[in-house]
Amino acid sequence: MTNEKGASAPLSAVSVAKKYRITLEDAKVIVAEHGDDAKAIHKAARRIAA
């Protein structure tokens, strides 16, 4: 048994906010804007965190 996340696991705003050290409100906006596109979510979060 492995402890890997599946590729289809949606990102939560809380996990994005913690990972990139951004506000929860910003993370919620990013997740709502980009939906299930993890690559776009990470890119947008990196822009805000920089």
mmJSON file of the N, C-alpha and C atoms, coordinates in Angstrom:
{"data_MODEL":{"atom_site":{
"group_PDB":["ATOM","ATOM","ATOM","ATOM","ATOM","ATOM","ATOM","ATOM","ATOM","ATOM","ATOM","ATOM","ATOM","ATOM","ATOM","ATOM","ATOM","ATOM","ATOM","ATOM","ATOM","ATOM","ATOM","ATOM","ATOM","ATOM","ATOM","ATOM","ATOM","ATOM","ATOM","ATOM","ATOM","ATOM","ATOM","ATOM","ATOM","ATOM","ATOM","ATOM","ATOM","ATOM","ATOM","ATOM","ATOM","ATOM","ATOM","ATOM","ATOM","ATOM","ATOM","ATOM","ATOM","ATOM","ATOM","ATOM","ATOM","ATOM","ATOM","ATOM","ATOM","ATOM","ATOM","ATOM","ATOM","ATOM","ATOM","ATOM","ATOM","ATOM","ATOM","ATOM","ATOM","ATOM","ATOM","ATOM","ATOM","ATOM","ATOM","ATOM","ATOM","ATOM","ATOM","ATOM","ATOM","ATOM","ATOM","ATOM","ATOM","ATOM","ATOM","ATOM","ATOM","ATOM","ATOM","ATOM","ATOM","ATOM","ATOM","ATOM","ATOM","ATOM","ATOM","ATOM","ATOM","ATOM","ATOM","ATOM","ATOM","ATOM","ATOM","ATOM","ATOM","ATOM","ATOM","ATOM","ATOM","ATOM","ATOM","ATOM","ATOM","ATOM","ATOM","ATOM","ATOM","ATOM","ATOM","ATOM","ATOM","ATOM","ATOM","ATOM","ATOM","ATOM","ATOM","ATOM","ATOM","ATOM","ATOM","ATOM","ATOM","ATOM","ATOM","ATOM","ATOM","ATOM","ATOM","ATOM","ATOM","ATOM"],
"id":[1,2,3,4,5,6,7,8,9,10,11,12,13,14,15,16,17,18,19,20,21,22,23,24,25,26,27,28,29,30,31,32,33,34,35,36,37,38,39,40,41,42,43,44,45,46,47,48,49,50,51,52,53,54,55,56,57,58,59,60,61,62,63,64,65,66,67,68,69,70,71,72,73,74,75,76,77,78,79,80,81,82,83,84,85,86,87,88,89,90,91,92,93,94,95,96,97,98,99,100,101,102,103,104,105,106,107,108,109,110,111,112,113,114,115,116,117,118,119,120,121,122,123,124,125,126,127,128,129,130,131,132,133,134,135,136,137,138,139,140,141,142,143,144,145,146,147,148,149,150],
"type_symbol":["N","C","C","N","C","C","N","C","C","N","C","C","N","C","C","N","C","C","N","C","C","N","C","C","N","C","C","N","C","C","N","C","C","N","C","C","N","C","C","N","C","C","N","C","C","N","C","C","N","C","C","N","C","C","N","C","C","N","C","C","N","C","C","N","C","C","N","C","C","N","C","C","N","C","C","N","C","C","N","C","C","N","C","C","N","C","C","N","C","C","N","C","C","N","C","C","N","C","C","N","C","C","N","C","C","N","C","C","N","C","C","N","C","C","N","C","C","N","C","C","N","C","C","N","C","C","N","C","C","N","C","C","N","C","C","N","C","C","N","C","C","N","C","C","N","C","C","N","C","C"],
"label_atom_id":["N","CA","C","N","CA","C","N","CA","C","N","CA","C","N","CA","C","N","CA","C","N","CA","C","N","CA","C","N","CA","C","N","CA","C","N","CA","C","N","CA","C","N","CA","C","N","CA","C","N","CA","C","N","CA","C","N","CA","C","N","CA","C","N","CA","C","N","CA","C","N","CA","C","N","CA","C","N","CA","C","N","CA","C","N","CA","C","N","CA","C","N","CA","C","N","CA","C","N","CA","C","N","CA","C","N","CA","C","N","CA","C","N","CA","C","N","CA","C","N","CA","C","N","CA","C","N","CA","C","N","CA","C","N","CA","C","N","CA","C","N","CA","C","N","CA","C","N","CA","C","N","CA","C","N","CA","C","N","CA","C","N","CA","C","N","CA","C","N","CA","C","N","CA","C"],
"label_alt_id":[null,null,null,null,null,null,null,null,null,null,null,null,null,null,null,null,null,null,null,null,null,null,null,null,null,null,null,null,null,null,null,null,null,null,null,null,null,null,null,null,null,null,null,null,null,null,null,null,null,null,null,null,null,null,null,null,null,null,null,null,null,null,null,null,null,null,null,null,null,null,null,null,null,null,null,null,null,null,null,null,null,null,null,null,null,null,null,null,null,null,null,null,null,null,null,null,null,null,null,null,null,null,null,null,null,null,null,null,null,null,null,null,null,null,null,null,null,null,null,null,null,null,null,null,null,null,null,null,null,null,null,null,null,null,null,null,null,null,null,null,null,null,null,null,null,null,null,null,null,null],
"label_comp_id":["MET","MET","MET","THR","THR","THR","ASN","ASN","ASN","GLU","GLU","GLU","LYS","LYS","LYS","GLY","GLY","GLY","ALA","ALA","ALA","SER","SER","SER","ALA","ALA","ALA","PRO","PRO","PRO","LEU","LEU","LEU","SER","SER","SER","ALA","ALA","ALA","VAL","VAL","VAL","SER","SER","SER","VAL","VAL","VAL","ALA","ALA","ALA","LYS","LYS","LYS","LYS","LYS","LYS","TYR","TYR","TYR","ARG","ARG","ARG","ILE","ILE","ILE","THR","THR","THR","LEU","LEU","LEU","GLU","GLU","GLU","ASP","ASP","ASP","ALA","ALA","ALA","LYS","LYS","LYS","VAL","VAL","VAL","ILE","ILE","ILE","VAL","VAL","VAL","ALA","ALA","ALA","GLU","GLU","GLU","HIS","HIS","HIS","GLY","GLY","GLY","ASP","ASP","ASP","ASP","ASP","ASP","ALA","ALA","ALA","LYS","LYS","LYS","ALA","ALA","ALA","ILE","ILE","ILE","HIS","HIS","HIS","LYS","LYS","LYS","ALA","ALA","ALA","ALA","ALA","ALA","ARG","ARG","ARG","ARG","ARG","ARG","ILE","ILE","ILE","ALA","ALA","ALA","ALA","ALA","ALA"],
"label_asym_id":["A","A","A","A","A","A","A","A","A","A","A","A","A","A","A","A","A","A","A","A","A","A","A","A","A","A","A","A","A","A","A","A","A","A","A","A","A","A","A","A","A","A","A","A","A","A","A","A","A","A","A","A","A","A","A","A","A","A","A","A","A","A","A","A","A","A","A","A","A","A","A","A","A","A","A","A","A","A","A","A","A","A","A","A","A","A","A","A","A","A","A","A","A","A","A","A","A","A","A","A","A","A","A","A","A","A","A","A","A","A","A","A","A","A","A","A","A","A","A","A","A","A","A","A","A","A","A","A","A","A","A","A","A","A","A","A","A","A","A","A","A","A","A","A","A","A","A","A","A","A"],
"label_entity_id":["1","1","1","1","1","1","1","1","1","1","1","1","1","1","1","1","1","1","1","1","1","1","1","1","1","1","1","1","1","1","1","1","1","1","1","1","1","1","1","1","1","1","1","1","1","1","1","1","1","1","1","1","1","1","1","1","1","1","1","1","1","1","1","1","1","1","1","1","1","1","1","1","1","1","1","1","1","1","1","1","1","1","1","1","1","1","1","1","1","1","1","1","1","1","1","1","1","1","1","1","1","1","1","1","1","1","1","1","1","1","1","1","1","1","1","1","1","1","1","1","1","1","1","1","1","1","1","1","1","1","1","1","1","1","1","1","1","1","1","1","1","1","1","1","1","1","1","1","1","1"],
"label_seq_id":[1,1,1,2,2,2,3,3,3,4,4,4,5,5,5,6,6,6,7,7,7,8,8,8,9,9,9,10,10,10,11,11,11,12,12,12,13,13,13,14,14,14,15,15,15,16,16,16,17,17,17,18,18,18,19,19,19,20,20,20,21,21,21,22,22,22,23,23,23,24,24,24,25,25,25,26,26,26,27,27,27,28,28,28,29,29,29,30,30,30,31,31,31,32,32,32,33,33,33,34,34,34,35,35,35,36,36,36,37,37,37,38,38,38,39,39,39,40,40,40,41,41,41,42,42,42,43,43,43,44,44,44,45,45,45,46,46,46,47,47,47,48,48,48,49,49,49,50,50,50],
"pdbx_PDB_ins_code":[null,null,null,null,null,null,null,null,null,null,null,null,null,null,null,null,null,null,null,null,null,null,null,null,null,null,null,null,null,null,null,null,null,null,null,null,null,null,null,null,null,null,null,null,null,null,null,null,null,null,null,null,null,null,null,null,null,null,null,null,null,null,null,null,null,null,null,null,null,null,null,null,null,null,null,null,null,null,null,null,null,null,null,null,null,null,null,null,null,null,null,null,null,null,null,null,null,null,null,null,null,null,null,null,null,null,null,null,null,null,null,null,null,null,null,null,null,null,null,null,null,null,null,null,null,null,null,null,null,null,null,null,null,null,null,null,null,null,null,null,null,null,null,null,null,null,null,null,null,null],
"Cartn_x":[0.829,0.0,0.874,0.546,1.319,0.494,1.159,0.501,0.572,0.382,0.465,-0.907,-0.937,-2.185,-2.412,-3.642,-3.963,-3.878,-3.698,-3.586,-4.89,-6.0,-7.291,-7.692,-6.843,-7.163,-7.167,-8.317,-8.38,-7.573,-7.025,-6.27,-7.248,-6.989,-7.838,-7.173,-7.993,-7.48,-6.561,-6.87,-6.049,-4.651,-4.571,-3.257,-2.432,-3.08,-2.378,-1.871,-2.716,-2.324,-1.129,-1.137,-0.028,1.245,1.119,2.303,3.027,2.272,2.888,2.903,2.427,2.386,1.689,0.484,-0.369,-1.633,-2.44,-3.655,-4.667,-5.52,-6.55,-7.51,-7.772,-8.666,-8.081,-6.779,-6.118,-6.152,-5.91,-5.917,-7.305,-8.339,-9.713,-10.021,-9.571,-9.795,-9.071,-7.837,-7.043,-7.699,-8.102,-8.717,-10.047,-10.838,-12.112,-11.893,-10.872,-10.584,-10.075,-9.23,-8.567,-9.17,-10.097,-10.786,-9.847,-9.85,-9.056,-7.68,-7.31,-6.027,-4.908,-4.301,-3.287,-2.094,-1.69,-0.536,-0.807,-1.989,-2.355,-2.487,-2.991,-3.12,-1.742,-0.814,0.536,1.213,1.026,1.638,1.097,-0.215,-0.828,-0.407,-0.319,0.087,1.533,2.386,3.795,3.892,3.049,3.084,2.729,1.737,1.313,2.357,2.936,3.901,5.207,5.526,6.805,6.81],
"Cartn_y":[-1.182,0.0,1.247,2.183,3.423,4.565,5.608,6.775,7.936,7.657,8.686,9.268,10.551,11.174,10.829,10.618,10.365,11.641,11.51,12.683,13.47,12.819,13.494,14.129,14.054,14.648,16.169,16.792,18.258,18.951,20.085,20.873,21.683,21.766,22.594,23.953,24.949,26.293,26.333,25.538,25.515,24.989,23.903,23.337,24.281,24.966,25.929,27.099,27.592,28.718,28.36,27.163,26.736,26.523,25.869,25.55,26.809,27.809,29.005,30.19,29.96,31.006,32.258,32.046,33.156,33.122,34.175,34.208,33.188,32.741,31.782,32.393,33.675,34.345,34.328,34.616,34.575,33.162,32.181,30.791,30.367,30.81,30.481,31.059,32.28,32.921,32.148,31.76,31.02,29.688,28.94,27.626,27.778,28.781,29.002,29.393,30.185,30.668,29.562,28.68,27.675,26.281,26.072,24.782,23.628,22.612,21.399,21.446,22.569,22.673,22.956,21.887,22.021,22.845,22.669,23.411,24.917,25.32,26.736,27.274,26.454,26.863,27.131,26.213,26.392,27.621,27.826,28.974,30.284,30.369,31.58,31.825,30.762,30.905,31.37,30.857,31.289,32.77,33.25,34.675,35.546,35.135,35.93,35.854,34.673,34.487,35.238,35.501,36.149,37.619],
"Cartn_z":[0.0,0.0,0.0,-0.858,-0.906,-0.352,0.005,0.567,-0.421,-1.7,-2.726,-3.01,-3.314,-3.742,-5.199,-5.551,-6.941,-7.745,-9.026,-9.889,-9.913,-9.596,-9.655,-8.329,-7.315,-6.021,-6.146,-5.856,-5.993,-4.893,-5.234,-4.262,-3.42,-2.123,-1.274,-1.087,-0.818,-0.608,0.613,1.625,2.839,2.525,1.753,1.437,0.565,-0.36,-1.218,-0.377,0.526,1.382,2.26,2.824,3.683,2.878,1.724,0.931,0.46,-0.002,-0.568,0.402,1.617,2.646,2.155,1.638,1.201,2.053,1.966,2.772,2.245,3.148,2.782,1.755,1.886,0.935,-0.475,-0.582,-1.888,-2.462,-1.611,-2.064,-2.545,-1.851,-2.261,-3.638,-3.868,-5.169,-6.271,-6.008,-6.999,-7.332,-6.298,-6.516,-7.257,-6.894,-7.575,-9.032,-9.288,-10.64,-11.554,-11.023,-11.864,-11.761,-10.844,-10.741,-10.452,-11.315,-11.102,-11.753,-12.34,-13.031,-12.025,-11.508,-10.459,-10.917,-12.153,-12.665,-12.635,-13.045,-13.048,-11.624,-10.719,-9.311,-8.722,-8.945,-8.413,-9.018,-10.295,-10.97,-10.399,-10.231,-9.702,-8.248,-7.467,-6.07,-5.957,-6.837,-6.831,-7.155,-8.068,-8.426,-7.228,-6.477,-5.314,-4.215,-4.02,-2.939,-3.187,-4.426,-4.755,-4.394],
"occupancy":[1.0,1.0,1.0,1.0,1.0,1.0,1.0,1.0,1.0,1.0,1.0,1.0,1.0,1.0,1.0,1.0,1.0,1.0,1.0,1.0,1.0,1.0,1.0,1.0,1.0,1.0,1.0,1.0,1.0,1.0,1.0,1.0,1.0,1.0,1.0,1.0,1.0,1.0,1.0,1.0,1.0,1.0,1.0,1.0,1.0,1.0,1.0,1.0,1.0,1.0,1.0,1.0,1.0,1.0,1.0,1.0,1.0,1.0,1.0,1.0,1.0,1.0,1.0,1.0,1.0,1.0,1.0,1.0,1.0,1.0,1.0,1.0,1.0,1.0,1.0,1.0,1.0,1.0,1.0,1.0,1.0,1.0,1.0,1.0,1.0,1.0,1.0,1.0,1.0,1.0,1.0,1.0,1.0,1.0,1.0,1.0,1.0,1.0,1.0,1.0,1.0,1.0,1.0,1.0,1.0,1.0,1.0,1.0,1.0,1.0,1.0,1.0,1.0,1.0,1.0,1.0,1.0,1.0,1.0,1.0,1.0,1.0,1.0,1.0,1.0,1.0,1.0,1.0,1.0,1.0,1.0,1.0,1.0,1.0,1.0,1.0,1.0,1.0,1.0,1.0,1.0,1.0,1.0,1.0,1.0,1.0,1.0,1.0,1.0,1.0],
"B_iso_or_equiv":[0.0,0.0,0.0,0.0,0.0,0.0,0.0,0.0,0.0,0.0,0.0,0.0,0.0,0.0,0.0,0.0,0.0,0.0,0.0,0.0,0.0,0.0,0.0,0.0,0.0,0.0,0.0,0.0,0.0,0.0,0.0,0.0,0.0,0.0,0.0,0.0,0.0,0.0,0.0,0.0,0.0,0.0,0.0,0.0,0.0,0.0,0.0,0.0,0.0,0.0,0.0,0.0,0.0,0.0,0.0,0.0,0.0,0.0,0.0,0.0,0.0,0.0,0.0,0.0,0.0,0.0,0.0,0.0,0.0,0.0,0.0,0.0,0.0,0.0,0.0,0.0,0.0,0.0,0.0,0.0,0.0,0.0,0.0,0.0,0.0,0.0,0.0,0.0,0.0,0.0,0.0,0.0,0.0,0.0,0.0,0.0,0.0,0.0,0.0,0.0,0.0,0.0,0.0,0.0,0.0,0.0,0.0,0.0,0.0,0.0,0.0,0.0,0.0,0.0,0.0,0.0,0.0,0.0,0.0,0.0,0.0,0.0,0.0,0.0,0.0,0.0,0.0,0.0,0.0,0.0,0.0,0.0,0.0,0.0,0.0,0.0,0.0,0.0,0.0,0.0,0.0,0.0,0.0,0.0,0.0,0.0,0.0,0.0,0.0,0.0],
"pdbx_formal_charge":[null,null,null,null,null,null,null,null,null,null,null,null,null,null,null,null,null,null,null,null,null,null,null,null,null,null,null,null,null,null,null,null,null,null,null,null,null,null,null,null,null,null,null,null,null,null,null,null,null,null,null,null,null,null,null,null,null,null,null,null,null,null,null,null,null,null,null,null,null,null,null,null,null,null,null,null,null,null,null,null,null,null,null,null,null,null,null,null,null,null,null,null,null,null,null,null,null,null,null,null,null,null,null,null,null,null,null,null,null,null,null,null,null,null,null,null,null,null,null,null,null,null,null,null,null,null,null,null,null,null,null,null,null,null,null,null,null,null,null,null,null,null,null,null,null,null,null,null,null,null],
"auth_seq_id":[1,1,1,2,2,2,3,3,3,4,4,4,5,5,5,6,6,6,7,7,7,8,8,8,9,9,9,10,10,10,11,11,11,12,12,12,13,13,13,14,14,14,15,15,15,16,16,16,17,17,17,18,18,18,19,19,19,20,20,20,21,21,21,22,22,22,23,23,23,24,24,24,25,25,25,26,26,26,27,27,27,28,28,28,29,29,29,30,30,30,31,31,31,32,32,32,33,33,33,34,34,34,35,35,35,36,36,36,37,37,37,38,38,38,39,39,39,40,40,40,41,41,41,42,42,42,43,43,43,44,44,44,45,45,45,46,46,46,47,47,47,48,48,48,49,49,49,50,50,50],
"auth_comp_id":["MET","MET","MET","THR","THR","THR","ASN","ASN","ASN","GLU","GLU","GLU","LYS","LYS","LYS","GLY","GLY","GLY","ALA","ALA","ALA","SER","SER","SER","ALA","ALA","ALA","PRO","PRO","PRO","LEU","LEU","LEU","SER","SER","SER","ALA","ALA","ALA","VAL","VAL","VAL","SER","SER","SER","VAL","VAL","VAL","ALA","ALA","ALA","LYS","LYS","LYS","LYS","LYS","LYS","TYR","TYR","TYR","ARG","ARG","ARG","ILE","ILE","ILE","THR","THR","THR","LEU","LEU","LEU","GLU","GLU","GLU","ASP","ASP","ASP","ALA","ALA","ALA","LYS","LYS","LYS","VAL","VAL","VAL","ILE","ILE","ILE","VAL","VAL","VAL","ALA","ALA","ALA","GLU","GLU","GLU","HIS","HIS","HIS","GLY","GLY","GLY","ASP","ASP","ASP","ASP","ASP","ASP","ALA","ALA","ALA","LYS","LYS","LYS","ALA","ALA","ALA","ILE","ILE","ILE","HIS","HIS","HIS","LYS","LYS","LYS","ALA","ALA","ALA","ALA","ALA","ALA","ARG","ARG","ARG","ARG","ARG","ARG","ILE","ILE","ILE","ALA","ALA","ALA","ALA","ALA","ALA"],
"auth_asym_id":["A","A","A","A","A","A","A","A","A","A","A","A","A","A","A","A","A","A","A","A","A","A","A","A","A","A","A","A","A","A","A","A","A","A","A","A","A","A","A","A","A","A","A","A","A","A","A","A","A","A","A","A","A","A","A","A","A","A","A","A","A","A","A","A","A","A","A","A","A","A","A","A","A","A","A","A","A","A","A","A","A","A","A","A","A","A","A","A","A","A","A","A","A","A","A","A","A","A","A","A","A","A","A","A","A","A","A","A","A","A","A","A","A","A","A","A","A","A","A","A","A","A","A","A","A","A","A","A","A","A","A","A","A","A","A","A","A","A","A","A","A","A","A","A","A","A","A","A","A","A"],
"auth_atom_id":["N","CA","C","N","CA","C","N","CA","C","N","CA","C","N","CA","C","N","CA","C","N","CA","C","N","CA","C","N","CA","C","N","CA","C","N","CA","C","N","CA","C","N","CA","C","N","CA","C","N","CA","C","N","CA","C","N","CA","C","N","CA","C","N","CA","C","N","CA","C","N","CA","C","N","CA","C","N","CA","C","N","CA","C","N","CA","C","N","CA","C","N","CA","C","N","CA","C","N","CA","C","N","CA","C","N","CA","C","N","CA","C","N","CA","C","N","CA","C","N","CA","C","N","CA","C","N","CA","C","N","CA","C","N","CA","C","N","CA","C","N","CA","C","N","CA","C","N","CA","C","N","CA","C","N","CA","C","N","CA","C","N","CA","C","N","CA","C","N","CA","C","N","CA","C"],
"pdbx_PDB_model_num":[1,1,1,1,1,1,1,1,1,1,1,1,1,1,1,1,1,1,1,1,1,1,1,1,1,1,1,1,1,1,1,1,1,1,1,1,1,1,1,1,1,1,1,1,1,1,1,1,1,1,1,1,1,1,1,1,1,1,1,1,1,1,1,1,1,1,1,1,1,1,1,1,1,1,1,1,1,1,1,1,1,1,1,1,1,1,1,1,1,1,1,1,1,1,1,1,1,1,1,1,1,1,1,1,1,1,1,1,1,1,1,1,1,1,1,1,1,1,1,1,1,1,1,1,1,1,1,1,1,1,1,1,1,1,1,1,1,1,1,1,1,1,1,1,1,1,1,1,1,1]
}}}
